[in-house]
């Protein structure tokens, strides 16, 4: 570590625009994250969906690795 904070793994997302009416946000492994109307999709909405998904993945893996704080484990 360089003392600047935790090292986060890079995780890529992409838009699947194979359907002209719907954009699908997918993870690098192809897993579905969110769907957006092709006409109503905004950059901000797509970025927010990716951010929420990424934070959820981090929380899940922290718990699996036993790295959560005691407070988080107890649910306080």
C-alpha positions, 0 to 999 in steps of 0.5 A: 500500500502507498498510504493513500487509502485502500487499493480497489480492484478495477471493475469494468461496465459496458452498455449492451445496445443490441436492442434499439429500445433498451440499453442494458448495463452489464459487468465485465463478466456479462452479468446484468446490472440495470436496464434503461430506456434508450430514449430516456437514459442519462449519463448520470443515471447509468453512472449511478447504477454502476456505482451502486452495483460496484459498492454492493460488490465491495460490501459483499466481498468484504463480508465474505473475506471477514474484513467487515468491522465488528459493528457491521457484523453485529448489525449495529 
